[in-house]
Amino acid sequence: MSRPHRIVALADTDSYVKWAAALLGSMPESWDVELLIVETPLAVSAAQQEAALAGSGLRAEDVRRVEYGDLTQVLSARDADAVLVAARGPVVRVLISLVAELDPRPVIVSGLPGISIPATTAAMVHRMQSDMFVLHSTREVREFARLAQRRGLTQRFGLASLPFASPTAVRGDGGSDLVFASQSIVPRGRVDRVRVARLLIAAARAHPERRVIVKERAAAGEHQTHAQKYSYPDLLRGLGPLPANLVVSTEPMGRVLASAEGLVTVSSTAAIEAVARGIPVIALDTFGVDDALINPVFVGSGLFGSEESVVRRQFRFPDQGWLADNYFHDPTVDDWVERLDGLVGRRRRGALPPKAGRRRRGGRVRDVWERKLALGHKDRTPAGYAVFAIVAPMRVVLRPLLRPYYRRKLRPSG
């Protein structure tokens, strides 16, 4: 009798830990699962870890933290059939490269932790060595497949229902909170973020009997997947006395949504979580629709609304025609586990060839340098220290000399 299939996930930041845990928690019971939280400079705090794991279905004994320097030994001891690598661009490439060097090599799976429209070349290039790229809507699969073909990239895509947006996660009636889902870099600039902060104050003052909850993904001093330069708690404190019904929360999103009347966001995946629970949404259109805002996905949804709509709490339910193509497809068309089963079968037969990573100038030295940049002080390898000692001073000297060249190269033509 063959042993059960085993998958180990590697994750570090808040959004990726939440995604990896939920994805593992949604797998068939025939799979052995484990989540390793890699100690990178932006790894989740204990409180963020607890919030990210809430409702995932993972047991406490299925999760442990591990130093990067111990990963090869730990993964070799696990002899996993598959490794899910869940991390942001620079780190995911480093981790996938490490996993690809294991012998025997496991199936390598990667993906993105939420709304992935627009499809980007960078997301695929960082994950070139993965055997499968997991996406969460039929539209995402279609757009990434088109982009891969256009760019000449080879990748398998697997479809999985967004695991923390299950339609079965229905709240009871009676919610009265306006929940604002904060994002660290959307919008990015201080002026725009102050505008949002003033809007939240106005919404709280308009209905003093009902709360406005600013849902933050990190408390002060904690890291996020993307660095947040202007936090809403800091901005709000700078705007004078605040209404008593305007509160900040770092509780798990599912818990915050349990008392929500509606959710407001620019483009957070929390909008999908809210829709799954039958909670109406406003996708704030104050700053327009742009790839940089990660909100083109909401075109045609009927969810866009103005600042006035927020103050008046005129939340919207999505257009039914938009749902099936955007995160609410029939779960029976999910194929990522089936594809993974097939890849594991090929691996056990010795018929799964490795995938090559991106070949760039600099070879091994560049790989070590980029690992040092991605992991910072968490990369304690002699090679990392040596390359940093050599390359860092060279960059300081060469960067001013090369800047005019890059400006010419990047200047738009015509």
C-alpha beads as a LAMMPS data file, in Angstrom:
LAMMPS data file: protein, C-alpha beads

414 atoms
413 bonds

1 atom types
1 bond types

-500.0 500.0 xlo xhi
-500.0 500.0 ylo yhi
-500.0 500.0 zlo zhi

Masses

1 110.0

Atoms # bond

1 1 1 0.000 0.000 0.000
2 1 1 1.463 3.363 -1.035
3 1 1 1.912 6.070 1.549
4 1 1 -0.445 9.099 1.562
5 1 1 0.479 12.086 -0.531
6 1 1 2.296 14.741 1.488
7 1 1 2.474 18.484 0.840
8 1 1 4.491 21.053 2.769
9 1 1 3.890 24.790 2.358
10 1 1 6.506 27.504 2.828
11 1 1 5.189 30.986 3.654
12 1 1 6.373 34.085 5.458
13 1 1 4.203 37.218 5.317
14 1 1 0.654 37.770 6.556
15 1 1 -1.230 37.407 3.273
16 1 1 0.786 34.406 2.099
17 1 1 0.496 32.585 5.433
18 1 1 -3.272 33.097 5.362
19 1 1 -3.482 31.881 1.767
20 1 1 -1.221 28.864 2.218
21 1 1 -3.008 27.781 5.409
22 1 1 -6.436 28.096 3.823
23 1 1 -5.340 26.241 0.692
24 1 1 -3.869 23.383 2.725
25 1 1 -6.964 23.325 4.908
26 1 1 -9.148 22.859 1.838
27 1 1 -7.264 19.792 0.565
28 1 1 -8.726 16.268 0.654
29 1 1 -8.217 14.363 3.911
30 1 1 -6.100 11.827 2.027
31 1 1 -3.267 14.391 1.958
32 1 1 -0.822 14.930 4.827
33 1 1 -0.291 18.690 5.141
34 1 1 2.161 20.916 6.994
35 1 1 2.879 24.644 6.968
36 1 1 6.398 25.940 7.587
37 1 1 6.627 29.653 8.326
38 1 1 10.024 30.757 7.072
39 1 1 11.789 33.330 9.238
40 1 1 12.387 36.064 6.660
41 1 1 12.683 39.757 7.610
42 1 1 8.933 40.238 6.987
43 1 1 7.701 37.033 8.627
44 1 1 4.423 37.222 10.534
45 1 1 4.388 38.001 14.234
46 1 1 2.759 35.555 16.633
47 1 1 -0.437 37.632 16.617
48 1 1 -0.491 37.858 12.809
49 1 1 0.105 34.114 12.602
50 1 1 -2.874 33.428 14.849
51 1 1 -5.079 35.724 12.762
52 1 1 -3.889 34.206 9.484
53 1 1 -4.564 30.650 10.646
54 1 1 -8.021 31.421 12.058
55 1 1 -10.620 29.326 10.264
56 1 1 -8.086 27.603 8.021
57 1 1 -8.729 24.134 9.415
58 1 1 -5.041 23.522 10.114
59 1 1 -4.166 22.035 13.480
60 1 1 -1.576 23.749 15.665
61 1 1 0.743 20.753 15.253
62 1 1 0.608 21.203 11.461
63 1 1 2.379 24.570 11.700
64 1 1 5.941 25.397 12.753
65 1 1 8.475 28.144 12.186
66 1 1 11.840 27.434 10.576
67 1 1 15.008 29.394 9.799
68 1 1 16.033 29.666 6.151
69 1 1 19.382 28.044 6.941
70 1 1 17.598 24.918 8.209
71 1 1 15.166 24.579 5.305
72 1 1 17.109 22.088 3.197
73 1 1 17.538 19.727 6.127
74 1 1 13.934 20.094 7.280
75 1 1 12.459 19.554 3.810
76 1 1 14.729 16.596 3.103
77 1 1 13.519 14.965 6.323
78 1 1 9.889 15.519 5.285
79 1 1 10.344 13.842 1.870
80 1 1 7.248 15.697 0.679
81 1 1 5.642 14.838 -2.638
82 1 1 4.907 18.524 -3.194
83 1 1 5.985 21.868 -1.785
84 1 1 3.720 24.896 -2.012
85 1 1 5.910 28.004 -2.084
86 1 1 3.868 30.990 -0.929
87 1 1 5.858 34.220 -0.804
88 1 1 6.229 37.583 -2.511
89 1 1 8.318 37.957 -5.667
90 1 1 11.959 38.279 -4.520
91 1 1 11.604 35.665 -1.766
92 1 1 9.530 33.180 -3.768
93 1 1 12.284 32.897 -6.394
94 1 1 14.871 32.195 -3.690
95 1 1 12.710 29.559 -1.985
96 1 1 11.734 27.838 -5.233
97 1 1 15.403 27.656 -6.219
98 1 1 16.200 25.950 -2.913
99 1 1 13.335 23.456 -3.285
100 1 1 14.350 22.705 -6.879
101 1 1 17.768 21.533 -5.644
102 1 1 16.333 18.883 -3.301
103 1 1 16.997 15.277 -4.243
104 1 1 14.523 13.815 -4.934
105 1 1 12.886 16.999 -6.134
106 1 1 9.266 17.464 -5.028
107 1 1 6.529 18.882 -7.219
108 1 1 6.760 22.663 -6.852
109 1 1 3.517 24.613 -6.592
110 1 1 3.135 28.364 -6.269
111 1 1 0.512 31.037 -6.756
112 1 1 -0.883 34.357 -5.593
113 1 1 -2.934 35.004 -2.447
114 1 1 -6.020 36.727 -3.766
115 1 1 -7.025 39.017 -6.610
116 1 1 -4.448 38.507 -9.381
117 1 1 -5.951 40.679 -12.089
118 1 1 -4.183 42.248 -13.914
119 1 1 -1.999 39.290 -14.861
120 1 1 1.655 40.283 -14.784
121 1 1 4.772 38.882 -16.403
122 1 1 6.743 39.473 -13.192
123 1 1 4.456 37.160 -11.210
124 1 1 5.191 34.329 -13.632
125 1 1 8.903 35.036 -14.051
126 1 1 9.441 34.873 -10.284
127 1 1 7.759 31.447 -10.308
128 1 1 9.190 29.989 -13.530
129 1 1 10.570 26.887 -11.802
130 1 1 7.230 25.909 -10.305
131 1 1 5.423 22.957 -11.864
132 1 1 2.022 24.543 -11.305
133 1 1 0.729 28.066 -10.698
134 1 1 -2.524 28.169 -8.694
135 1 1 -5.118 30.818 -9.565
136 1 1 -8.605 31.469 -8.259
137 1 1 -10.952 32.419 -11.066
138 1 1 -11.617 31.295 -14.608
139 1 1 -10.774 34.828 -15.699
140 1 1 -7.380 34.706 -13.977
141 1 1 -6.527 31.385 -15.615
142 1 1 -7.569 32.728 -19.007
143 1 1 -5.620 35.986 -18.700
144 1 1 -2.462 34.401 -17.291
145 1 1 -2.538 31.730 -20.013
146 1 1 -2.814 34.405 -22.704
147 1 1 0.034 36.383 -21.172
148 1 1 2.231 33.290 -20.907
149 1 1 1.652 32.502 -24.576
150 1 1 2.389 36.077 -25.582
151 1 1 5.608 36.145 -23.539
152 1 1 6.745 32.679 -24.554
153 1 1 6.594 31.340 -20.995
154 1 1 5.741 27.731 -20.189
155 1 1 3.504 27.173 -17.184
156 1 1 0.701 24.909 -15.968
157 1 1 -2.170 26.715 -14.294
158 1 1 -4.444 25.132 -11.731
159 1 1 -7.842 26.492 -10.682
160 1 1 -8.799 26.542 -6.999
161 1 1 -11.768 28.287 -5.424
162 1 1 -10.460 31.096 -3.238
163 1 1 -10.182 29.084 -0.026
164 1 1 -11.073 31.794 2.483
165 1 1 -14.032 32.969 0.398
166 1 1 -16.151 29.868 0.626
167 1 1 -19.835 30.505 -0.155
168 1 1 -20.634 28.367 2.899
169 1 1 -19.157 31.036 5.194
170 1 1 -22.478 32.836 5.616
171 1 1 -22.954 35.253 8.515
172 1 1 -26.142 35.814 10.420
173 1 1 -28.361 38.869 9.838
174 1 1 -28.128 42.050 11.832
175 1 1 -24.636 43.382 11.117
176 1 1 -24.290 47.139 11.486
177 1 1 -20.558 47.889 11.030
178 1 1 -19.029 49.618 8.043
179 1 1 -15.764 47.713 7.577
180 1 1 -12.970 49.380 5.636
181 1 1 -10.386 46.889 4.347
182 1 1 -7.062 48.695 4.478
183 1 1 -4.314 47.995 1.923
184 1 1 -0.686 48.896 2.413
185 1 1 0.037 50.296 -1.053
186 1 1 -3.416 51.008 -2.539
187 1 1 -3.706 53.931 -2.759
188 1 1 0.001 54.573 -2.337
189 1 1 0.457 58.315 -1.843
190 1 1 -0.020 60.214 1.396
191 1 1 -2.489 62.738 -0.066
192 1 1 -4.781 59.970 -1.323
193 1 1 -4.571 58.049 1.940
194 1 1 -5.412 61.165 3.949
195 1 1 -8.428 61.596 1.704
196 1 1 -9.559 58.078 2.577
197 1 1 -8.969 58.758 6.273
198 1 1 -11.140 61.885 6.108
199 1 1 -13.829 59.861 4.322
200 1 1 -13.879 57.308 7.137
201 1 1 -14.249 60.092 9.692
202 1 1 -17.146 61.557 7.692
203 1 1 -18.812 58.134 7.470
204 1 1 -18.508 57.673 11.242
205 1 1 -19.942 61.114 11.991
206 1 1 -22.845 60.574 9.605
207 1 1 -24.048 57.556 11.621
208 1 1 -22.796 57.939 15.209
209 1 1 -24.905 54.994 16.342
210 1 1 -23.042 52.576 14.028
211 1 1 -19.339 51.733 13.988
212 1 1 -16.802 52.297 11.252
213 1 1 -14.062 49.682 11.592
214 1 1 -10.673 50.258 9.970
215 1 1 -9.455 46.709 9.428
216 1 1 -5.648 46.742 9.513
217 1 1 -3.505 43.711 8.658
218 1 1 -0.775 44.580 11.148
219 1 1 -0.406 46.342 14.449
220 1 1 2.254 49.009 14.926
221 1 1 5.707 47.492 14.501
222 1 1 4.472 44.392 12.634
223 1 1 5.406 43.699 9.017
224 1 1 3.126 43.139 6.030
225 1 1 3.617 41.554 2.625
226 1 1 4.072 45.073 1.219
227 1 1 5.617 47.809 3.322
228 1 1 3.065 50.390 4.469
229 1 1 4.475 53.892 4.507
230 1 1 1.365 55.754 5.658
231 1 1 -0.787 53.724 8.012
232 1 1 -4.392 54.763 8.555
233 1 1 -4.130 54.730 12.371
234 1 1 -1.241 57.203 12.140
235 1 1 -3.042 59.377 9.588
236 1 1 -6.260 59.380 11.600
237 1 1 -4.449 60.437 14.777
238 1 1 -3.120 63.430 12.863
239 1 1 -6.597 64.630 11.938
240 1 1 -7.701 65.762 15.375
241 1 1 -10.328 64.311 17.745
242 1 1 -11.945 61.229 16.240
243 1 1 -15.525 60.013 16.549
244 1 1 -15.942 57.390 19.279
245 1 1 -17.538 55.001 16.767
246 1 1 -14.425 54.961 14.542
247 1 1 -12.265 52.049 15.654
248 1 1 -9.219 50.157 14.396
249 1 1 -9.113 46.349 14.398
250 1 1 -6.441 43.749 13.618
251 1 1 -8.727 40.785 14.285
252 1 1 -9.091 38.113 11.568
253 1 1 -11.163 39.346 8.637
254 1 1 -13.747 36.595 9.110
255 1 1 -14.378 37.722 12.670
256 1 1 -14.684 41.390 11.648
257 1 1 -17.096 40.563 8.832
258 1 1 -19.355 38.697 11.254
259 1 1 -20.761 42.045 12.421
260 1 1 -20.563 43.910 9.101
261 1 1 -23.380 45.760 7.391
262 1 1 -21.115 46.302 4.415
263 1 1 -17.481 46.464 3.347
264 1 1 -15.559 49.299 1.700
265 1 1 -12.246 48.869 -0.083
266 1 1 -10.302 50.049 -3.092
267 1 1 -9.353 46.559 -4.261
268 1 1 -8.743 44.217 -1.326
269 1 1 -9.524 40.516 -1.675
270 1 1 -11.665 41.134 1.413
271 1 1 -14.336 42.247 -1.076
272 1 1 -14.512 38.660 -2.333
273 1 1 -14.689 37.352 1.232
274 1 1 -17.569 39.728 1.941
275 1 1 -19.493 38.762 -1.198
276 1 1 -19.097 35.089 -0.266
277 1 1 -20.783 35.838 3.066
278 1 1 -23.659 37.729 1.483
279 1 1 -22.318 41.106 2.649
280 1 1 -22.632 44.033 0.197
281 1 1 -19.566 45.993 -0.895
282 1 1 -18.439 49.370 -2.166
283 1 1 -15.287 49.348 -4.319
284 1 1 -14.243 52.975 -3.929
285 1 1 -13.868 54.638 -7.333
286 1 1 -12.408 57.949 -6.059
287 1 1 -9.002 57.264 -7.618
288 1 1 -10.270 55.804 -10.878
289 1 1 -9.720 52.352 -12.366
290 1 1 -6.114 51.412 -13.010
291 1 1 -3.835 48.380 -12.947
292 1 1 -1.775 50.048 -10.211
293 1 1 -4.904 50.135 -8.026
294 1 1 -5.559 46.423 -8.680
295 1 1 -9.218 47.244 -9.339
296 1 1 -9.906 46.556 -13.050
297 1 1 -11.265 43.196 -11.863
298 1 1 -14.338 45.022 -10.543
299 1 1 -15.309 46.486 -13.928
300 1 1 -18.748 45.080 -14.716
301 1 1 -19.353 43.954 -11.137
302 1 1 -21.627 46.828 -10.160
303 1 1 -19.601 47.297 -6.967
304 1 1 -17.945 50.641 -7.750
305 1 1 -19.199 53.508 -5.616
306 1 1 -18.359 57.075 -4.688
307 1 1 -17.335 58.695 -1.428
308 1 1 -20.916 59.912 -1.050
309 1 1 -22.088 56.309 -1.333
310 1 1 -19.747 55.363 1.492
311 1 1 -21.015 58.103 3.789
312 1 1 -24.613 57.113 3.007
313 1 1 -23.778 53.401 3.354
314 1 1 -25.192 52.614 -0.076
315 1 1 -23.523 49.208 -0.376
316 1 1 -23.957 47.064 -3.496
317 1 1 -24.328 43.420 -4.335
318 1 1 -22.405 42.208 -7.404
319 1 1 -23.912 41.630 -10.805
320 1 1 -24.747 37.944 -11.225
321 1 1 -23.144 37.832 -14.650
322 1 1 -19.810 38.940 -13.165
323 1 1 -19.658 36.334 -10.411
324 1 1 -19.063 33.105 -12.358
325 1 1 -16.008 34.483 -14.160
326 1 1 -14.633 36.161 -11.048
327 1 1 -14.047 33.871 -8.054
328 1 1 -17.517 32.337 -7.853
329 1 1 -17.306 29.631 -10.503
330 1 1 -18.820 26.203 -9.926
331 1 1 -16.395 24.459 -7.512
332 1 1 -16.669 21.280 -9.580
333 1 1 -14.446 22.882 -12.241
334 1 1 -11.582 23.318 -9.746
335 1 1 -8.742 21.194 -11.079
336 1 1 -5.633 22.066 -9.058
337 1 1 -5.752 19.013 -6.763
338 1 1 -6.413 16.710 -9.710
339 1 1 -3.484 18.245 -11.589
340 1 1 -1.326 17.958 -8.480
341 1 1 -2.217 14.286 -8.109
342 1 1 -1.096 13.738 -11.684
343 1 1 2.189 15.568 -11.146
344 1 1 2.890 13.598 -7.960
345 1 1 2.247 10.377 -9.855
346 1 1 4.749 11.414 -12.502
347 1 1 7.255 12.383 -9.833
348 1 1 6.982 8.988 -8.109
349 1 1 7.570 7.286 -11.452
350 1 1 10.623 9.456 -12.091
351 1 1 8.911 11.046 -15.073
352 1 1 8.723 14.684 -13.924
353 1 1 11.609 16.672 -15.405
354 1 1 12.811 19.788 -13.562
355 1 1 11.955 23.225 -14.896
356 1 1 14.719 25.686 -15.603
357 1 1 14.803 29.023 -13.821
358 1 1 15.354 32.356 -15.477
359 1 1 18.867 32.632 -16.898
360 1 1 20.430 36.032 -16.278
361 1 1 23.831 37.641 -16.394
362 1 1 25.898 37.168 -13.292
363 1 1 25.218 33.461 -12.810
364 1 1 25.738 32.072 -9.319
365 1 1 27.067 35.361 -7.930
366 1 1 23.875 37.147 -8.941
367 1 1 21.764 34.378 -7.399
368 1 1 23.598 34.732 -4.091
369 1 1 23.318 38.532 -4.234
370 1 1 19.571 38.429 -4.857
371 1 1 19.146 35.901 -2.061
372 1 1 20.942 38.295 0.282
373 1 1 18.721 41.181 -0.839
374 1 1 15.567 39.103 -0.361
375 1 1 16.464 37.595 3.011
376 1 1 18.634 40.325 4.509
377 1 1 20.067 39.369 7.884
378 1 1 18.193 36.057 7.741
379 1 1 20.664 34.856 5.089
380 1 1 23.603 33.836 7.267
381 1 1 25.486 31.867 4.612
382 1 1 29.206 32.602 4.096
383 1 1 28.550 33.105 0.387
384 1 1 25.872 35.675 1.161
385 1 1 28.190 37.685 3.406
386 1 1 31.056 37.461 0.914
387 1 1 29.037 38.565 -2.119
388 1 1 27.400 41.386 -0.159
389 1 1 30.809 42.655 0.986
390 1 1 32.001 42.763 -2.638
391 1 1 28.903 43.845 -4.572
392 1 1 27.365 46.421 -2.211
393 1 1 30.309 48.883 -2.457
394 1 1 30.466 48.362 -6.244
395 1 1 26.781 49.287 -6.571
396 1 1 27.325 52.495 -4.624
397 1 1 30.088 53.503 -7.057
398 1 1 28.487 52.293 -10.294
399 1 1 24.869 53.327 -9.788
400 1 1 25.413 57.071 -10.508
401 1 1 27.492 56.186 -13.565
402 1 1 24.876 53.817 -14.982
403 1 1 21.819 55.957 -14.214
404 1 1 21.962 57.971 -17.517
405 1 1 22.202 54.698 -19.478
406 1 1 19.108 53.249 -17.843
407 1 1 17.206 56.483 -18.307
408 1 1 17.917 56.363 -22.063
409 1 1 16.988 52.700 -22.190
410 1 1 13.687 53.214 -20.381
411 1 1 12.680 56.440 -22.164
412 1 1 9.395 55.910 -24.088
413 1 1 9.717 55.914 -27.867
414 1 1 7.391 57.754 -30.226

Bonds

1 1 1 2
2 1 2 3
3 1 3 4
4 1 4 5
5 1 5 6
6 1 6 7
7 1 7 8
8 1 8 9
9 1 9 10
10 1 10 11
11 1 11 12
12 1 12 13
13 1 13 14
14 1 14 15
15 1 15 16
16 1 16 17
17 1 17 18
18 1 18 19
19 1 19 20
20 1 20 21
21 1 21 22
22 1 22 23
23 1 23 24
24 1 24 25
25 1 25 26
26 1 26 27
27 1 27 28
28 1 28 29
29 1 29 30
30 1 30 31
31 1 31 32
32 1 32 33
33 1 33 34
34 1 34 35
35 1 35 36
36 1 36 37
37 1 37 38
38 1 38 39
39 1 39 40
40 1 40 41
41 1 41 42
42 1 42 43
43 1 43 44
44 1 44 45
45 1 45 46
46 1 46 47
47 1 47 48
48 1 48 49
49 1 49 50
50 1 50 51
51 1 51 52
52 1 52 53
53 1 53 54
54 1 54 55
55 1 55 56
56 1 56 57
57 1 57 58
58 1 58 59
59 1 59 60
60 1 60 61
61 1 61 62
62 1 62 63
63 1 63 64
64 1 64 65
65 1 65 66
66 1 66 67
67 1 67 68
68 1 68 69
69 1 69 70
70 1 70 71
71 1 71 72
72 1 72 73
73 1 73 74
74 1 74 75
75 1 75 76
76 1 76 77
77 1 77 78
78 1 78 79
79 1 79 80
80 1 80 81
81 1 81 82
82 1 82 83
83 1 83 84
84 1 84 85
85 1 85 86
86 1 86 87
87 1 87 88
88 1 88 89
89 1 89 90
90 1 90 91
91 1 91 92
92 1 92 93
93 1 93 94
94 1 94 95
95 1 95 96
96 1 96 97
97 1 97 98
98 1 98 99
99 1 99 100
100 1 100 101
101 1 101 102
102 1 102 103
103 1 103 104
104 1 104 105
105 1 105 106
106 1 106 107
107 1 107 108
108 1 108 109
109 1 109 110
110 1 110 111
111 1 111 112
112 1 112 113
113 1 113 114
114 1 114 115
115 1 115 116
116 1 116 117
117 1 117 118
118 1 118 119
119 1 119 120
120 1 120 121
121 1 121 122
122 1 122 123
123 1 123 124
124 1 124 125
125 1 125 126
126 1 126 127
127 1 127 128
128 1 128 129
129 1 129 130
130 1 130 131
131 1 131 132
132 1 132 133
133 1 133 134
134 1 134 135
135 1 135 136
136 1 136 137
137 1 137 138
138 1 138 139
139 1 139 140
140 1 140 141
141 1 141 142
142 1 142 143
143 1 143 144
144 1 144 145
145 1 145 146
146 1 146 147
147 1 147 148
148 1 148 149
149 1 149 150
150 1 150 151
151 1 151 152
152 1 152 153
153 1 153 154
154 1 154 155
155 1 155 156
156 1 156 157
157 1 157 158
158 1 158 159
159 1 159 160
160 1 160 161
161 1 161 162
162 1 162 163
163 1 163 164
164 1 164 165
165 1 165 166
166 1 166 167
167 1 167 168
168 1 168 169
169 1 169 170
170 1 170 171
171 1 171 172
172 1 172 173
173 1 173 174
174 1 174 175
175 1 175 176
176 1 176 177
177 1 177 178
178 1 178 179
179 1 179 180
180 1 180 181
181 1 181 182
182 1 182 183
183 1 183 184
184 1 184 185
185 1 185 186
186 1 186 187
187 1 187 188
188 1 188 189
189 1 189 190
190 1 190 191
191 1 191 192
192 1 192 193
193 1 193 194
194 1 194 195
195 1 195 196
196 1 196 197
197 1 197 198
198 1 198 199
199 1 199 200
200 1 200 201
201 1 201 202
202 1 202 203
203 1 203 204
204 1 204 205
205 1 205 206
206 1 206 207
207 1 207 208
208 1 208 209
209 1 209 210
210 1 210 211
211 1 211 212
212 1 212 213
213 1 213 214
214 1 214 215
215 1 215 216
216 1 216 217
217 1 217 218
218 1 218 219
219 1 219 220
220 1 220 221
221 1 221 222
222 1 222 223
223 1 223 224
224 1 224 225
225 1 225 226
226 1 226 227
227 1 227 228
228 1 228 229
229 1 229 230
230 1 230 231
231 1 231 232
232 1 232 233
233 1 233 234
234 1 234 235
235 1 235 236
236 1 236 237
237 1 237 238
238 1 238 239
239 1 239 240
240 1 240 241
241 1 241 242
242 1 242 243
243 1 243 244
244 1 244 245
245 1 245 246
246 1 246 247
247 1 247 248
248 1 248 249
249 1 249 250
250 1 250 251
251 1 251 252
252 1 252 253
253 1 253 254
254 1 254 255
255 1 255 256
256 1 256 257
257 1 257 258
258 1 258 259
259 1 259 260
260 1 260 261
261 1 261 262
262 1 262 263
263 1 263 264
264 1 264 265
265 1 265 266
266 1 266 267
267 1 267 268
268 1 268 269
269 1 269 270
270 1 270 271
271 1 271 272
272 1 272 273
273 1 273 274
274 1 274 275
275 1 275 276
276 1 276 277
277 1 277 278
278 1 278 279
279 1 279 280
280 1 280 281
281 1 281 282
282 1 282 283
283 1 283 284
284 1 284 285
285 1 285 286
286 1 286 287
287 1 287 288
288 1 288 289
289 1 289 290
290 1 290 291
291 1 291 292
292 1 292 293
293 1 293 294
294 1 294 295
295 1 295 296
296 1 296 297
297 1 297 298
298 1 298 299
299 1 299 300
300 1 300 301
301 1 301 302
302 1 302 303
303 1 303 304
304 1 304 305
305 1 305 306
306 1 306 307
307 1 307 308
308 1 308 309
309 1 309 310
310 1 310 311
311 1 311 312
312 1 312 313
313 1 313 314
314 1 314 315
315 1 315 316
316 1 316 317
317 1 317 318
318 1 318 319
319 1 319 320
320 1 320 321
321 1 321 322
322 1 322 323
323 1 323 324
324 1 324 325
325 1 325 326
326 1 326 327
327 1 327 328
328 1 328 329
329 1 329 330
330 1 330 331
331 1 331 332
332 1 332 333
333 1 333 334
334 1 334 335
335 1 335 336
336 1 336 337
337 1 337 338
338 1 338 339
339 1 339 340
340 1 340 341
341 1 341 342
342 1 342 343
343 1 343 344
344 1 344 345
345 1 345 346
346 1 346 347
347 1 347 348
348 1 348 349
349 1 349 350
350 1 350 351
351 1 351 352
352 1 352 353
353 1 353 354
354 1 354 355
355 1 355 356
356 1 356 357
357 1 357 358
358 1 358 359
359 1 359 360
360 1 360 361
361 1 361 362
362 1 362 363
363 1 363 364
364 1 364 365
365 1 365 366
366 1 366 367
367 1 367 368
368 1 368 369
369 1 369 370
370 1 370 371
371 1 371 372
372 1 372 373
373 1 373 374
374 1 374 375
375 1 375 376
376 1 376 377
377 1 377 378
378 1 378 379
379 1 379 380
380 1 380 381
381 1 381 382
382 1 382 383
383 1 383 384
384 1 384 385
385 1 385 386
386 1 386 387
387 1 387 388
388 1 388 389
389 1 389 390
390 1 390 391
391 1 391 392
392 1 392 393
393 1 393 394
394 1 394 395
395 1 395 396
396 1 396 397
397 1 397 398
398 1 398 399
399 1 399 400
400 1 400 401
401 1 401 402
402 1 402 403
403 1 403 404
404 1 404 405
405 1 405 406
406 1 406 407
407 1 407 408
408 1 408 409
409 1 409 410
410 1 410 411
411 1 411 412
412 1 412 413
413 1 413 414
